[in-house]
Structures are given as C-alpha cells and as structure tokens.
Amino acid sequence: MYMELVTWVEGSDVYQCWFNKKKLIKVLNSLGISDWKAFLYNYQADDTQLMMEEFEKRGWSYKKVSIPF
C-alpha cells in the first residue's frame, strides 16, 4: 500500500511511500485506528510522516519513491 507525501515548501517534493499492508494495519491498530480503509481515504501528509516514523521506530523498511510533480 502506498501513501503520498508532499513537502509543502517552495519547490515541493512529492513522494509515494510504499508500506507492507499487514505492518501498516498493525501500526494503525496500535494508534487506535481500526478502519484502515477509511484512514487511507482521508489521510493527510502529516499522517504519512507519522507512518514513516512508526515504521522506522520498529525497524521496518518501506520504500519512498519520488514522483514528478
């Protein structure tokens, strides 16, 4: 599963962050979010940053791909 991340500074960068689905759901559950589909439909860039931090805290890898903007 991927989530987009936009850095809202001049000359913004846009990324797709690819997370393992089972691990992403595990992180969401640990944060008290049980409806992962609704979360992915409504998330914001700050949420993507939080998921990146949670994966890094657990030592899990994810892929961050720069996309044209």
N, C-alpha and C positions, 0 to 999 in steps of 0.2 A: 504494500500500500504506500502511496506517496502523499505527502502534504507539501504545499508550496510555501516558500519563504521569500518575502520581499523585504529588502533593507530600504527603509523609507528615508534615504538621504539622497542628495543630488547625485545623479548618475547611478541610480539604484541598480542593485544586482537582484536577479530573480533565480531562485533555486527550486528544484524538486528534491525533496528529501524522502528517500525510499526506506521504509521500515518493515521489518518482519511482522506480518499480521498478528501472529499469536503473541509476540512480545509486546507489540503496541497495545493490544487489548489488555494484556496483563498490567501494563503501566497505567492505562486509563482506569482499570478497575481499582488499582491501588490509590488513585486520586479521587475515587468515589464516583467515577463516570461509568455507568452501566450500559448506556445506549451508545455504542461506538459509532453506529451508522449516523445518528443524529449529530454526534460530535464532528465527524468528518464532513458533514454537510454544512456545518455552521462555524467551523473553527476560524481563528484569526492568526496572523503572523506570529503573535506572541505565544500562541498555543504550539506552533511548530517549534519555536525556540525552546519551549518547555519540554517538549518530547525529545528534542536533541539532547538537552541537559540530563533528562532522566535516563536515556539510553547510555550516555557517557558515564553517568554515576554508577550504573550497573555493569559497566564494562562491555556493553553490547555494541555491535557495529551497525551502522546504517550508511547508505550511500547518499551523498549530496552532489547533485548534478546541476551545473549552471545551464540555464536555458536562455535563449535570445529574448530580449525584451524590446 
